[in-house]
């Protein structure tokens, strides 16, 4: 048995503005060169994707993407250097939280409740207030 962890970054009022969804969306922008394509790959409306990015940009205080408008080669988006650093820090924080969650789980639950199927890991939430 192992524990899985969800990391959410929240504003001062406790409202989530960044987590796995926006992280995957930005990773898609990096890979595909387009916010629209990244949203489509996730089955998300472009307007929702744009709202998520703008909300995170507002809370973080820096742009996450650079957008280029259509033209001969078509438009697209790329991540800003700050976005790339933010994503690296998010990944590092998520990895550290996962490691600590495993340690805490082992401390309190090692060997307890072994009747649960192995494919059903308990979930633990973690909220980071910014």
Secondary structure, 3 states (H helix, E strand, C coil): CCEEEEEEEECCCCCEEECHHHHHHHHHHHHHCCHHHHHHHHCCCHHHHHHHHHHHHHHHCCCCEEEECCCCCCCEEEECHHHHHHHHHHHHHHHHHHHHHHHHHHHHHCCCCCCCCCCCCEEEEEEEEC
